[in-house]
Amino acid sequence: MPHPIPGGPAMTRRTALALGGVGLLTATLAACARGTDTRPSAPGTVTLNSDNPTWGPGYDAASAVLEARIGYRITSRSIASVANYNQIIRMTAQTNSTTDLIKWTNGYRLQDIARADILTDLNEVWDDAIGRGWVDPAQRESFSYEGKAYGVPLYKSYYAVFYSKRAFAENGIEVPTTFDGLMGVAQTLKDAGITPFLAPGATTWESEIWFMQLLASIDPDYYAAVTTDKASYVDDPAREAMDVWSGMYADGFFSAPDVTSNDLPGLVSEGRFGMMLYGTWFANTLLAAGLTDDDIGFFRVPPRASSTAPAVLVESGSLSVPVKAHRRGAAVDVARNWLATDVQEAWVGFLGDTSPNPAALPKSDLVKDLAADIAASKPTELIRYWEASPTPLVEGNVQDLGSFMVTPTKAHGESTLRSMEARARTEWKIWDAA
């Protein structure tokens, strides 16, 4: 689910062509010899390429239900390196070395390969899933390009605040319902000697988390506009977001830049953890580390102003079918049934996360309660920044945001926005011309 920043820019269709298709194809096919096959898989199975080796048991659980529904199971093949995986999929999906299904992302990263004409149109699959109430129709746009859907949601995660129930109880803190209240909680925790916010990301994709959340809390419409080239990064909402972020650093609300999300379980047990804004997919990691629903809870970051509509950031992967899939018809049938409630119950039972299908919930009350809150309050759902704009633009901007986290002054915030805007002018021209 998370996507670390690779050593260089992610491979795009433009850079693949620039590097020379034959040499790159040879290298990538060699790198994925164990992940793909030029022959169809065993009868009754469809193959899936994934970049998450730990999800095998989850695919097995979902496959048991799929087999009963349609007679096919998923055989998953994993490539652990995200950078290698991206390159391999871009090349093998155009050849007979492709798997029947691929795990990808949504948004512009999906559009980038969809416009290369290597994925199957799944509009009919979406029509069926929407008609059965298996998915929110609003999600369709982020899986589509020029009116055609090229994937279905593989998973769905929200970005919300993990908090220490112990730290809150010992300091008489209630879950905040306003942004000012959230800042008040942070100050109370700091005064008690507890780090208010664990904030990883100075050198990873995670540097986007607070930036995207502050934009969403200040003006959800602006967030949607700036990520689709309809607004500027130097407009007032972005300046306000950077000023608030810088001010939170000046107030001592964030952890040191070298602290990571992996430190959270230990900090909870030591009573030195207050809150962390993160994806709900991380809940299962914490529960596996020995924490329980009694240790941690979730709440959404409130809007900065009472007049602003609430919004929540959403991360989702894509389950897509290459045009050259060996068992293309069966793969489409798997995609058609992937969002069925019984399949999703088995899947999220493994993930411990929310589902694209609102009727499928994991066992943990930690995530169930957040899902119930979102279902009741119906905040505007915004696509995560990582997928919300063209890849080179996002990855360059994320590196700028990481630099800001190391030196989070107001002046650096202003120069960061200018750099992001300059990059946006360049990358949007490249995207539009491709």
DOPA-83684 format. One record per residue (C-alpha): x negated, y negated, z; residue number from 1; residue in three letters. Coordinates in nm, 2 decimals. Layout:
% DOPA-83684
[rec [X, Y, Z], NUM, ALA]
...
This chain:
% DOPA-83684
[rec [0.00, 0.00, 0.00], 1, MET]
[rec [-0.26, -0.26, 0.08], 2, PRO]
[rec [-0.48, -0.37, -0.21], 3, HIS]
[rec [-0.84, -0.46, -0.12], 4, PRO]
[rec [-1.01, -0.71, -0.34], 5, ILE]
[rec [-1.25, -0.51, -0.57], 6, PRO]
[rec [-1.60, -0.61, -0.64], 7, GLY]
[rec [-1.49, -0.80, -0.95], 8, GLY]
[rec [-1.17, -0.90, -1.12], 9, PRO]
[rec [-0.92, -0.63, -1.17], 10, ALA]
[rec [-0.92, -0.48, -1.52], 11, MET]
[rec [-0.67, -0.64, -1.75], 12, THR]
[rec [-0.58, -0.56, -2.11], 13, ARG]
[rec [-0.78, -0.86, -2.22], 14, ARG]
[rec [-1.10, -0.75, -2.03], 15, THR]
[rec [-1.06, -0.39, -2.14], 16, ALA]
[rec [-1.06, -0.50, -2.50], 17, LEU]
[rec [-1.35, -0.73, -2.44], 18, ALA]
[rec [-1.56, -0.45, -2.28], 19, LEU]
[rec [-1.51, -0.22, -2.57], 20, GLY]
[rec [-1.24, 0.05, -2.55], 21, GLY]
[rec [-1.45, 0.35, -2.66], 22, VAL]
[rec [-1.72, 0.31, -2.39], 23, GLY]
[rec [-1.48, 0.23, -2.11], 24, LEU]
[rec [-1.25, 0.51, -2.21], 25, LEU]
[rec [-1.53, 0.76, -2.19], 26, THR]
[rec [-1.64, 0.64, -1.85], 27, ALA]
[rec [-1.29, 0.63, -1.71], 28, THR]
[rec [-1.20, 0.97, -1.84], 29, LEU]
[rec [-1.51, 1.11, -1.68], 30, ALA]
[rec [-1.43, 0.94, -1.35], 31, ALA]
[rec [-1.08, 1.09, -1.34], 32, CYS]
[rec [-1.15, 1.44, -1.46], 33, ALA]
[rec [-0.98, 1.59, -1.16], 34, ARG]
[rec [-0.69, 1.34, -1.17], 35, GLY]
[rec [-0.55, 1.40, -1.51], 36, THR]
[rec [-0.51, 1.69, -1.76], 37, ASP]
[rec [-0.47, 1.71, -2.13], 38, THR]
[rec [-0.21, 1.99, -2.08], 39, ARG]
[rec [0.13, 1.98, -1.92], 40, PRO]
[rec [0.15, 2.08, -1.56], 41, SER]
[rec [0.30, 2.41, -1.43], 42, ALA]
[rec [0.67, 2.48, -1.52], 43, PRO]
[rec [0.91, 2.30, -1.28], 44, GLY]
[rec [0.66, 2.02, -1.20], 45, THR]
[rec [0.58, 1.67, -1.31], 46, VAL]
[rec [0.24, 1.51, -1.24], 47, THR]
[rec [0.19, 1.18, -1.07], 48, LEU]
[rec [-0.13, 0.97, -1.05], 49, ASN]
[rec [-0.16, 0.77, -0.72], 50, SER]
[rec [-0.43, 0.57, -0.55], 51, ASP]
[rec [-0.33, 0.68, -0.20], 52, ASN]
[rec [-0.47, 1.03, -0.11], 53, PRO]
[rec [-0.28, 1.03, 0.22], 54, THR]
[rec [0.07, 1.04, 0.06], 55, TRP]
[rec [0.06, 1.40, -0.05], 56, GLY]
[rec [0.28, 1.53, 0.23], 57, PRO]
[rec [0.53, 1.25, 0.16], 58, GLY]
[rec [0.56, 1.35, -0.21], 59, TYR]
[rec [0.60, 1.71, -0.10], 60, ASP]
[rec [0.88, 1.62, 0.13], 61, ALA]
[rec [1.06, 1.42, -0.14], 62, ALA]
[rec [0.99, 1.70, -0.39], 63, SER]
[rec [1.17, 1.96, -0.18], 64, ALA]
[rec [1.48, 1.75, -0.22], 65, VAL]
[rec [1.42, 1.66, -0.59], 66, LEU]
[rec [1.37, 2.03, -0.67], 67, GLU]
[rec [1.72, 2.11, -0.53], 68, ALA]
[rec [1.87, 1.82, -0.72], 69, ARG]
[rec [1.70, 1.85, -1.06], 70, ILE]
[rec [1.47, 2.15, -1.06], 71, GLY]
[rec [1.14, 1.95, -1.06], 72, TYR]
[rec [0.87, 1.89, -0.80], 73, ARG]
[rec [0.60, 1.62, -0.80], 74, ILE]
[rec [0.24, 1.73, -0.82], 75, THR]
[rec [0.04, 1.43, -0.70], 76, SER]
[rec [-0.32, 1.36, -0.80], 77, ARG]
[rec [-0.50, 1.08, -0.62], 78, SER]
[rec [-0.79, 0.85, -0.70], 79, ILE]
[rec [-0.91, 0.68, -0.38], 80, ALA]
[rec [-1.08, 0.38, -0.53], 81, SER]
[rec [-0.82, 0.11, -0.62], 82, VAL]
[rec [-1.06, -0.06, -0.87], 83, ALA]
[rec [-1.13, 0.28, -1.05], 84, ASN]
[rec [-0.76, 0.37, -1.04], 85, TYR]
[rec [-0.65, 0.05, -1.21], 86, ASN]
[rec [-0.90, 0.11, -1.49], 87, GLN]
[rec [-0.82, 0.47, -1.53], 88, ILE]
[rec [-0.44, 0.42, -1.55], 89, ILE]
[rec [-0.48, 0.14, -1.81], 90, ARG]
[rec [-0.68, 0.37, -2.04], 91, MET]
[rec [-0.53, 0.72, -1.98], 92, THR]
[rec [-0.17, 0.60, -2.00], 93, ALA]
[rec [-0.24, 0.54, -2.37], 94, GLN]
[rec [-0.37, 0.90, -2.43], 95, THR]
[rec [-0.27, 1.26, -2.39], 96, ASN]
[rec [-0.47, 1.26, -2.06], 97, SER]
[rec [-0.19, 1.07, -1.88], 98, THR]
[rec [0.01, 1.21, -1.60], 99, THR]
[rec [0.39, 1.22, -1.63], 100, ASP]
[rec [0.44, 0.95, -1.36], 101, LEU]
[rec [0.21, 0.68, -1.24], 102, ILE]
[rec [0.21, 0.47, -0.92], 103, LYS]
[rec [0.16, 0.11, -1.00], 104, TRP]
[rec [0.27, -0.23, -0.86], 105, THR]
[rec [0.55, -0.45, -0.96], 106, ASN]
[rec [0.56, -0.82, -1.06], 107, GLY]
[rec [0.30, -0.95, -1.30], 108, TYR]
[rec [0.07, -0.65, -1.25], 109, ARG]
[rec [0.35, -0.43, -1.40], 110, LEU]
[rec [0.42, -0.68, -1.67], 111, GLN]
[rec [0.05, -0.68, -1.77], 112, ASP]
[rec [0.06, -0.31, -1.87], 113, ILE]
[rec [0.43, -0.32, -1.98], 114, ALA]
[rec [0.35, -0.56, -2.26], 115, ARG]
[rec [0.09, -0.31, -2.39], 116, ALA]
[rec [0.38, -0.08, -2.48], 117, ASP]
[rec [0.26, 0.21, -2.28], 118, ILE]
[rec [0.55, 0.25, -2.04], 119, LEU]
[rec [0.90, 0.39, -2.08], 120, THR]
[rec [1.20, 0.16, -2.06], 121, ASP]
[rec [1.40, 0.26, -1.75], 122, LEU]
[rec [1.70, 0.02, -1.79], 123, ASN]
[rec [1.95, 0.31, -1.79], 124, GLU]
[rec [1.79, 0.45, -1.47], 125, VAL]
[rec [1.84, 0.11, -1.30], 126, TRP]
[rec [2.20, 0.09, -1.42], 127, ASP]
[rec [2.27, 0.43, -1.27], 128, ASP]
[rec [2.09, 0.35, -0.94], 129, ALA]
[rec [2.27, 0.01, -0.90], 130, ILE]
[rec [2.60, 0.18, -0.98], 131, GLY]
[rec [2.54, 0.43, -0.70], 132, ARG]
[rec [2.44, 0.17, -0.45], 133, GLY]
[rec [2.09, 0.31, -0.42], 134, TRP]
[rec [1.90, -0.02, -0.47], 135, VAL]
[rec [1.95, -0.39, -0.44], 136, ASP]
[rec [2.01, -0.53, -0.79], 137, PRO]
[rec [1.80, -0.83, -0.71], 138, ALA]
[rec [1.49, -0.61, -0.71], 139, GLN]
[rec [1.53, -0.53, -1.08], 140, ARG]
[rec [1.37, -0.85, -1.20], 141, GLU]
[rec [1.03, -0.78, -1.04], 142, SER]
[rec [1.02, -0.44, -1.22], 143, PHE]
[rec [1.11, -0.59, -1.56], 144, SER]
[rec [0.95, -0.76, -1.86], 145, TYR]
[rec [1.15, -0.93, -2.14], 146, GLU]
[rec [1.47, -0.77, -2.02], 147, GLY]
[rec [1.35, -0.41, -1.99], 148, LYS]
[rec [1.27, -0.23, -1.66], 149, ALA]
[rec [0.94, -0.04, -1.66], 150, TYR]
[rec [0.95, 0.11, -1.32], 151, GLY]
[rec [1.17, 0.19, -1.01], 152, VAL]
[rec [1.07, 0.10, -0.66], 153, PRO]
[rec [0.83, 0.36, -0.51], 154, LEU]
[rec [0.86, 0.20, -0.17], 155, TYR]
[rec [0.97, -0.13, -0.01], 156, LYS]
[rec [0.79, -0.31, 0.28], 157, SER]
[rec [0.86, -0.64, 0.45], 158, TYR]
[rec [0.62, -0.88, 0.60], 159, TYR]
[rec [0.70, -0.96, 0.96], 160, ALA]
[rec [0.54, -1.02, 1.29], 161, VAL]
[rec [0.43, -0.72, 1.50], 162, PHE]
[rec [0.42, -0.82, 1.87], 163, TYR]
[rec [0.31, -0.67, 2.20], 164, SER]
[rec [0.62, -0.61, 2.41], 165, LYS]
[rec [0.39, -0.58, 2.71], 166, ARG]
[rec [0.23, -0.93, 2.65], 167, ALA]
[rec [0.57, -1.08, 2.59], 168, PHE]
[rec [0.72, -0.93, 2.91], 169, ALA]
[rec [0.43, -1.01, 3.13], 170, GLU]
[rec [0.44, -1.37, 3.03], 171, ASN]
[rec [0.82, -1.42, 3.02], 172, GLY]
[rec [0.83, -1.46, 2.64], 173, ILE]
[rec [1.14, -1.41, 2.44], 174, GLU]
[rec [1.13, -1.33, 2.07], 175, VAL]
[rec [1.13, -1.68, 1.90], 176, PRO]
[rec [1.41, -1.78, 1.67], 177, THR]
[rec [1.26, -2.11, 1.54], 178, THR]
[rec [0.92, -2.20, 1.40], 179, PHE]
[rec [0.85, -2.44, 1.68], 180, ASP]
[rec [0.94, -2.16, 1.92], 181, GLY]
[rec [0.69, -1.94, 1.75], 182, LEU]
[rec [0.42, -2.20, 1.80], 183, MET]
[rec [0.53, -2.23, 2.17], 184, GLY]
[rec [0.49, -1.85, 2.21], 185, VAL]
[rec [0.14, -1.88, 2.06], 186, ALA]
[rec [0.04, -2.15, 2.31], 187, GLN]
[rec [0.18, -1.94, 2.60], 188, THR]
[rec [-0.02, -1.64, 2.50], 189, LEU]
[rec [-0.34, -1.85, 2.45], 190, LYS]
[rec [-0.29, -2.00, 2.80], 191, ASP]
[rec [-0.27, -1.65, 2.93], 192, ALA]
[rec [-0.60, -1.55, 2.77], 193, GLY]
[rec [-0.44, -1.35, 2.50], 194, ILE]
[rec [-0.53, -1.40, 2.13], 195, THR]
[rec [-0.19, -1.52, 1.99], 196, PRO]
[rec [-0.24, -1.40, 1.63], 197, PHE]
[rec [-0.46, -1.12, 1.49], 198, LEU]
[rec [-0.54, -1.25, 1.14], 199, ALA]
[rec [-0.76, -1.03, 0.93], 200, PRO]
[rec [-0.84, -1.12, 0.57], 201, GLY]
[rec [-1.14, -1.36, 0.53], 202, ALA]
[rec [-1.29, -1.12, 0.28], 203, THR]
[rec [-0.99, -0.91, 0.17], 204, THR]
[rec [-0.65, -0.94, 0.01], 205, TRP]
[rec [-0.51, -1.02, 0.35], 206, GLU]
[rec [-0.61, -1.38, 0.33], 207, SER]
[rec [-0.29, -1.43, 0.13], 208, GLU]
[rec [-0.06, -1.33, 0.42], 209, ILE]
[rec [-0.03, -1.65, 0.61], 210, TRP]
[rec [-0.04, -1.87, 0.30], 211, PHE]
[rec [0.25, -1.70, 0.14], 212, MET]
[rec [0.45, -1.68, 0.46], 213, GLN]
[rec [0.40, -2.05, 0.54], 214, LEU]
[rec [0.51, -2.15, 0.19], 215, LEU]
[rec [0.82, -1.92, 0.23], 216, ALA]
[rec [0.90, -2.07, 0.57], 217, SER]
[rec [0.86, -2.43, 0.44], 218, ILE]
[rec [1.04, -2.39, 0.10], 219, ASP]
[rec [1.13, -2.06, -0.05], 220, PRO]
[rec [1.23, -2.22, -0.38], 221, ASP]
[rec [0.89, -2.38, -0.41], 222, TYR]
[rec [0.72, -2.05, -0.34], 223, TYR]
[rec [0.91, -1.89, -0.63], 224, ALA]
[rec [0.83, -2.19, -0.85], 225, ALA]
[rec [0.46, -2.22, -0.78], 226, VAL]
[rec [0.40, -1.85, -0.84], 227, THR]
[rec [0.58, -1.87, -1.18], 228, THR]
[rec [0.41, -2.18, -1.31], 229, ASP]
[rec [0.70, -2.41, -1.24], 230, LYS]
[rec [0.52, -2.62, -0.97], 231, ALA]
[rec [0.17, -2.73, -0.87], 232, SER]
[rec [-0.05, -2.60, -0.59], 233, TYR]
[rec [-0.11, -2.96, -0.49], 234, VAL]
[rec [0.26, -3.04, -0.44], 235, ASP]
[rec [0.38, -3.14, -0.09], 236, ASP]
[rec [0.50, -2.80, 0.03], 237, PRO]
[rec [0.16, -2.64, -0.03], 238, ALA]
[rec [-0.02, -2.94, 0.14], 239, ARG]
[rec [0.22, -2.90, 0.43], 240, GLU]
[rec [0.15, -2.53, 0.45], 241, ALA]
[rec [-0.23, -2.58, 0.46], 242, MET]
[rec [-0.20, -2.85, 0.72], 243, ASP]
[rec [0.01, -2.63, 0.94], 244, VAL]
[rec [-0.23, -2.34, 0.89], 245, TRP]
[rec [-0.53, -2.56, 0.97], 246, SER]
[rec [-0.36, -2.69, 1.27], 247, GLY]
[rec [-0.29, -2.34, 1.40], 248, MET]
[rec [-0.66, -2.27, 1.37], 249, TYR]
[rec [-0.75, -2.60, 1.55], 250, ALA]
[rec [-0.52, -2.49, 1.83], 251, ASP]
[rec [-0.71, -2.17, 1.87], 252, GLY]
[rec [-0.42, -1.94, 1.77], 253, PHE]
[rec [-0.61, -1.70, 1.54], 254, PHE]
[rec [-0.86, -1.42, 1.60], 255, SER]
[rec [-1.22, -1.44, 1.47], 256, ALA]
[rec [-1.26, -1.38, 1.10], 257, PRO]
[rec [-1.43, -1.04, 1.15], 258, ASP]
[rec [-1.14, -0.89, 1.34], 259, VAL]
[rec [-0.94, -0.63, 1.14], 260, THR]
[rec [-0.60, -0.47, 1.16], 261, SER]
[rec [-0.77, -0.15, 1.27], 262, ASN]
[rec [-0.86, -0.33, 1.59], 263, ASP]
[rec [-0.49, -0.37, 1.69], 264, LEU]
[rec [-0.42, -0.05, 1.87], 265, PRO]
[rec [-0.72, -0.10, 2.10], 266, GLY]
[rec [-0.63, -0.47, 2.16], 267, LEU]
[rec [-0.28, -0.36, 2.26], 268, VAL]
[rec [-0.40, -0.10, 2.51], 269, SER]
[rec [-0.64, -0.36, 2.66], 270, GLU]
[rec [-0.36, -0.62, 2.68], 271, GLY]
[rec [-0.54, -0.87, 2.46], 272, ARG]
[rec [-0.31, -0.86, 2.16], 273, PHE]
[rec [-0.01, -1.09, 2.11], 274, GLY]
[rec [0.11, -1.09, 1.75], 275, MET]
[rec [0.01, -1.00, 1.39], 276, MET]
[rec [0.19, -1.10, 1.07], 277, LEU]
[rec [0.16, -0.79, 0.84], 278, TYR]
[rec [0.35, -0.54, 0.62], 279, GLY]
[rec [0.59, -0.30, 0.78], 280, THR]
[rec [0.40, -0.01, 0.62], 281, TRP]
[rec [0.14, -0.06, 0.89], 282, PHE]
[rec [0.39, 0.05, 1.16], 283, ALA]
[rec [0.33, 0.42, 1.09], 284, ASN]
[rec [-0.05, 0.37, 1.13], 285, THR]
[rec [0.02, 0.22, 1.48], 286, LEU]
[rec [0.25, 0.49, 1.58], 287, LEU]
[rec [0.00, 0.75, 1.46], 288, ALA]
[rec [-0.26, 0.58, 1.68], 289, ALA]
[rec [-0.05, 0.66, 1.98], 290, GLY]
[rec [0.16, 0.34, 2.02], 291, LEU]
[rec [0.53, 0.37, 2.05], 292, THR]
[rec [0.84, 0.16, 2.01], 293, ASP]
[rec [0.80, 0.06, 2.37], 294, ASP]
[rec [0.46, -0.10, 2.29], 295, ASP]
[rec [0.53, -0.30, 1.98], 296, ILE]
[rec [0.82, -0.47, 1.81], 297, GLY]
[rec [0.90, -0.67, 1.49], 298, PHE]
[rec [1.05, -1.01, 1.42], 299, PHE]
[rec [1.07, -1.23, 1.11], 300, ARG]
[rec [0.89, -1.56, 1.09], 301, VAL]
[rec [1.16, -1.83, 1.11], 302, PRO]
[rec [1.20, -2.12, 0.87], 303, PRO]
[rec [0.99, -2.42, 0.96], 304, ARG]
[rec [1.30, -2.64, 0.95], 305, ALA]
[rec [1.66, -2.55, 1.06], 306, SER]
[rec [1.79, -2.67, 0.72], 307, SER]
[rec [1.57, -2.43, 0.53], 308, THR]
[rec [1.71, -2.09, 0.42], 309, ALA]
[rec [1.54, -1.79, 0.58], 310, PRO]
[rec [1.31, -1.59, 0.35], 311, ALA]
[rec [1.11, -1.27, 0.38], 312, VAL]
[rec [0.82, -1.15, 0.17], 313, LEU]
[rec [0.86, -0.81, 0.01], 314, VAL]
[rec [0.59, -0.56, -0.11], 315, GLU]
[rec [0.69, -0.28, -0.34], 316, SER]
[rec [0.51, -0.03, -0.56], 317, GLY]
[rec [0.64, 0.10, -0.90], 318, SER]
[rec [0.71, 0.45, -1.01], 319, LEU]
[rec [0.66, 0.44, -1.39], 320, SER]
[rec [0.67, 0.68, -1.68], 321, VAL]
[rec [0.41, 0.65, -1.95], 322, PRO]
[rec [0.54, 0.68, -2.31], 323, VAL]
[rec [0.29, 0.96, -2.37], 324, LYS]
[rec [0.39, 1.17, -2.07], 325, ALA]
[rec [0.39, 1.54, -2.14], 326, HIS]
[rec [0.72, 1.59, -1.96], 327, ARG]
[rec [0.87, 1.25, -2.03], 328, ARG]
[rec [1.23, 1.36, -2.00], 329, GLY]
[rec [1.17, 1.53, -1.67], 330, ALA]
[rec [0.97, 1.23, -1.55], 331, ALA]
[rec [1.26, 1.00, -1.63], 332, VAL]
[rec [1.49, 1.23, -1.45], 333, ASP]
[rec [1.27, 1.22, -1.14], 334, VAL]
[rec [1.27, 0.84, -1.16], 335, ALA]
[rec [1.65, 0.85, -1.19], 336, ARG]
[rec [1.68, 1.05, -0.87], 337, ASN]
[rec [1.39, 0.90, -0.68], 338, TRP]
[rec [1.62, 0.64, -0.51], 339, LEU]
[rec [1.89, 0.89, -0.41], 340, ALA]
[rec [1.96, 0.86, -0.04], 341, THR]
[rec [1.86, 1.22, 0.05], 342, ASP]
[rec [1.53, 1.19, -0.15], 343, VAL]
[rec [1.45, 0.85, 0.01], 344, GLN]
[rec [1.53, 0.98, 0.36], 345, GLU]
[rec [1.27, 1.25, 0.31], 346, ALA]
[rec [1.02, 1.00, 0.17], 347, TRP]
[rec [1.06, 0.73, 0.44], 348, VAL]
[rec [1.07, 1.00, 0.70], 349, GLY]
[rec [0.70, 1.04, 0.61], 350, PHE]
[rec [0.62, 0.68, 0.55], 351, LEU]
[rec [0.79, 0.55, 0.86], 352, GLY]
[rec [0.89, 0.24, 0.66], 353, ASP]
[rec [1.19, 0.08, 0.50], 354, THR]
[rec [1.33, 0.20, 0.17], 355, SER]
[rec [1.45, 0.04, -0.15], 356, PRO]
[rec [1.77, 0.23, -0.07], 357, ASN]
[rec [1.93, 0.05, 0.23], 358, PRO]
[rec [2.10, 0.36, 0.34], 359, ALA]
[rec [1.78, 0.55, 0.40], 360, ALA]
[rec [1.60, 0.46, 0.72], 361, LEU]
[rec [1.30, 0.61, 0.91], 362, PRO]
[rec [1.33, 0.75, 1.26], 363, LYS]
[rec [1.14, 0.48, 1.44], 364, SER]
[rec [1.35, 0.21, 1.59], 365, ASP]
[rec [1.07, -0.03, 1.53], 366, LEU]
[rec [1.15, -0.05, 1.16], 367, VAL]
[rec [1.52, 0.03, 1.19], 368, LYS]
[rec [1.58, -0.28, 1.40], 369, ASP]
[rec [1.40, -0.50, 1.15], 370, LEU]
[rec [1.59, -0.35, 0.86], 371, ALA]
[rec [1.92, -0.40, 1.05], 372, ALA]
[rec [1.83, -0.77, 1.11], 373, ASP]
[rec [1.75, -0.82, 0.74], 374, ILE]
[rec [2.07, -0.65, 0.64], 375, ALA]
[rec [2.27, -0.87, 0.87], 376, ALA]
[rec [2.10, -1.21, 0.80], 377, SER]
[rec [2.03, -1.15, 0.43], 378, LYS]
[rec [1.72, -1.37, 0.40], 379, PRO]
[rec [1.60, -1.46, 0.05], 380, THR]
[rec [1.36, -1.18, -0.06], 381, GLU]
[rec [1.04, -1.31, -0.23], 382, LEU]
[rec [0.78, -1.09, -0.41], 383, ILE]
[rec [0.45, -1.07, -0.23], 384, ARG]
[rec [0.19, -1.31, -0.35], 385, TYR]
[rec [-0.04, -1.03, -0.47], 386, TRP]
[rec [0.21, -0.94, -0.75], 387, GLU]
[rec [0.38, -1.27, -0.79], 388, ALA]
[rec [0.15, -1.42, -1.06], 389, SER]
[rec [-0.11, -1.31, -1.32], 390, PRO]
[rec [-0.38, -1.09, -1.16], 391, THR]
[rec [-0.69, -1.31, -1.23], 392, PRO]
[rec [-0.51, -1.61, -1.08], 393, LEU]
[rec [-0.40, -1.43, -0.77], 394, VAL]
[rec [-0.73, -1.27, -0.70], 395, GLU]
[rec [-0.93, -1.59, -0.75], 396, GLY]
[rec [-0.69, -1.78, -0.53], 397, ASN]
[rec [-0.71, -1.51, -0.26], 398, VAL]
[rec [-1.08, -1.55, -0.25], 399, GLN]
[rec [-1.04, -1.92, -0.21], 400, ASP]
[rec [-0.80, -1.86, 0.08], 401, LEU]
[rec [-1.05, -1.63, 0.24], 402, GLY]
[rec [-1.31, -1.90, 0.23], 403, SER]
[rec [-1.06, -2.14, 0.39], 404, PHE]
[rec [-1.01, -1.89, 0.68], 405, MET]
[rec [-1.38, -1.90, 0.76], 406, VAL]
[rec [-1.38, -2.29, 0.76], 407, THR]
[rec [-1.02, -2.38, 0.82], 408, PRO]
[rec [-1.05, -2.76, 0.83], 409, THR]
[rec [-0.79, -2.99, 0.68], 410, LYS]
[rec [-1.04, -3.12, 0.42], 411, ALA]
[rec [-1.12, -2.76, 0.32], 412, HIS]
[rec [-0.75, -2.69, 0.29], 413, GLY]
[rec [-0.71, -2.98, 0.05], 414, GLU]
[rec [-1.01, -2.87, -0.16], 415, SER]
[rec [-0.88, -2.51, -0.16], 416, THR]
[rec [-0.55, -2.62, -0.31], 417, LEU]
[rec [-0.73, -2.83, -0.58], 418, ARG]
[rec [-0.93, -2.52, -0.67], 419, SER]
[rec [-0.62, -2.30, -0.69], 420, MET]
[rec [-0.44, -2.55, -0.91], 421, GLU]
[rec [-0.74, -2.58, -1.15], 422, ALA]
[rec [-0.75, -2.20, -1.17], 423, ARG]
[rec [-0.37, -2.19, -1.23], 424, ALA]
[rec [-0.40, -2.43, -1.53], 425, ARG]
[rec [-0.66, -2.19, -1.69], 426, THR]
[rec [-0.50, -1.86, -1.61], 427, GLU]
[rec [-0.14, -1.95, -1.71], 428, TRP]
[rec [-0.27, -2.06, -2.05], 429, LYS]
[rec [-0.45, -1.72, -2.09], 430, ILE]
[rec [-0.14, -1.53, -1.98], 431, TRP]
[rec [0.09, -1.72, -2.21], 432, ASP]
[rec [-0.15, -1.67, -2.51], 433, ALA]
[rec [-0.19, -1.30, -2.46], 434, ALA]
